[in-house]
Amino acid sequence: MGQPESRESPGAEQLELPPGQRLQRGWPVTHYGPVPKFKPDRWEFRVFGATADGEKHCWNHEEFSALPFTSVTADLHCVTKFSMLGAEWGGVLARTVLALAPPAPQVTHVMVWAEYGFSSNMRLADFASERTVFATHQGGEPLTAEHGFPLRLVVPHLYAWKGPKWVRGVEYMTADRRGFWEERGYHNIGDPWREQRYSYQEEPGDGPEI
């Protein structure tokens, strides 16, 4: 799936790229492991962990698809050093999920869970950003299976690995812990503008307390 050009000059494009990134005009497929087969009758999105009411909240595919749909124009910065600028993402805002299934007051982080047990952690403030979206569409078209259909998380201000494909739920946490790639040497926060790619770059306070 291609991405329309939305900048007029290379100079303007370059100014909007985080350090170490290059402009990508297509949308490469990057993921670890096989592409899961979508089974709508068995698909469920869950919010669990330290919820405000202590309960688990669940939506089947039909119910989740009926939640308010919002379009967000945002860049995508992959840690492999390519960036897509001005992509149009459509889906359910993370803030909508937070409003429907509020976290307990002591929640500081979330773990986003996807197929095959894949996970990605982030601060609650990053998850609650007004542009963090559970995307079902890109460029006005439904996501392809290779790009995360039926649901992927997009967190525009963090590296793309923080937004997993094939998302199945969110866990509210009262303390931080590392997700799949964070346990394998990637930076715990993943801010592309600070070029936080790898765990050896972490400063005190960037990672979970040991």
N, C-alpha and C positions, 0 to 999 in steps of 0.2 A: 504494500500500500504506500503510494507516494505521498509526499507532503508538499503543498503549494509553497512557492517562494513568496515571502511577504516582506522582504527588505530590499531596498533599492540599490544599495552599493555594498561592495565587500567591506569597506571601512565601517559602515554601520553594523553589518553582521558581526564583525570582529569585536566591536565594542560590547556586544551583548553575550559574548562567549566567556564562560568562566576560564580561569587559567588552565592551560594544558589541553583544552578542548578544540575540536575541529568541526566545521559546519558539515552536517549531513543532510542531503536533500531527499533521500529515500528513508525507509524505515527498516533497517536490518532486523532480522530475527535473531535474538540472542536469548538463550535460556539453558538451564542445566537439567538434563534428564528428558524423558519422553513427554510428548504432548498428551495430556489426559483426554479421555473421551467423555464428553458431556452427556449426562443422563438426567434429564429434567425432572423425572419423577423421584429421583434420589437426591437431588441437589438441595442443600440447605445452607443458609447464611446464619451464623450464630454470633451473638455477643455474650460473653461470659466473663468470669473472673470477679473482680471487685466492682460489681454493679451497685447502683445506689439502693436498689430494692433487694439485693441479694439473690435475684433470680436470673436464669438464663433466658435470653430473648432470641427467638428464631423466626426466620422468614423462609418460606419455600420460594422457588424461582418465580412463580406467578406473583406472589405477594411482594417480593423485592422489586420486581419489574414495575409494580404499580406505585412505588414510592416516587416522590417529586423528582422530576428529571431536570438537570441543570447543565448548561454548556459552559465550559471553562476554556479560555485560550491560554495556553501555557507551554513553556519549553520543556524538553526532556533531555537530561544530561546523563549519558551513560558513563560508567567508570572506565569503560574501554576507550574513552576519549572522543566519542562522537556526540554531537548535540543536534537535536531537531528544534528549530525555532518556530514559535507561533502555531503550534498544533492545536486543533480544536478537539477537546475531549467532552464527551457527553455521558452523564450518568448521575449517580446519587452522591451528593456531597457528604463528606465525613461528618460535617456538622449536623446533617439530618439524622444520621445514625446516632450521634451523641445525644441529640434531643429526644429521640424515641427510646433510647436505652441509656440513660444518663450514668456516668461513672460515679462511684463513691467519692466523697470529698478528698480522701487521702490518695487517690490515684495520681501517679506522676508519669507513667509510661504506658504504652500499649504494645502488644505483640500481635502482628497481623499474620494470620495463618492461611496457608494455601494448600493445594493438592500435594499429596505425597509427603506431608509433614513439613513442607517448607515454611519458614518463618522469617519475619523481619521486625526488629524492635525499633521504636522511636519514642521520643518525648511526647507527652500528651499535647503540648503546645504545637508541635509539628503536625500531629495528626489533626488537630482542631483548626488548622489554617483554613482560611476562607476559600482557598483554591485546591485543597486536597479533595480528590474525588475518586469514588469507586466507579471507574469508567466501564461502560458497556459499548460505547461508540467512539470512533475516531474519524475526524473529517466527515461527519454526518453519516457514516456507515457503521454497521455493527462490527465489532472486533472479529478478526479471524481467530481460529483456534490457536494458531501459532503465536498470535499477539495477545492471547490471554482470555479469549471468550470462554465463559460468559461474563467474567468480571476480573478486572485488574485494578490495582490501586495506583494512582498517580499522585506523587507528592512533588510538585514542581521545583521547590526550593532545595530538595535533596537529590543525591544521585539516584538514578533510576532503580538500582537494586533494592532501595527502600520501599519501592512500590511493587510488590509481587504480582505475577500473573496468577490466574485461576484461584482467586481468593475465595476462602470459605468462611472466614470469621475473624473476629477481633477479641483479644483477651485484654481486659483492663488489669493493670498491675500497680501495686503500691511500691515497688522497687524495680529497678532496671535489671534486665538480664539480656544477654546477647542472643541474636537470632542466628539463622543458618550461616550466612556469609560472614557475619560478625565473629562467629566462633572459628572461622577459617581465615582470619587475618585481615578482614576489611574493617574500616574505621567504624566505631560505634555510632557516630553521629552522621557523617557522610554529607557535609556541606560542600558543594562543588565550588563555591566562591572562595572558600578557604582551602580548597584542594585536599579535603580530608578523605583520602582514598584508602589508606591502610592503617592497621592498628598501631604500628610502630610510631605513627605520627601523633598518637593521642597524648593529650596533656592531662594533668591531674583534674579529675572531675568529668572527663569526657566519657569514661566507661563506668560500668557497674562497680560498686565497692566489693572488694574481695574479702 
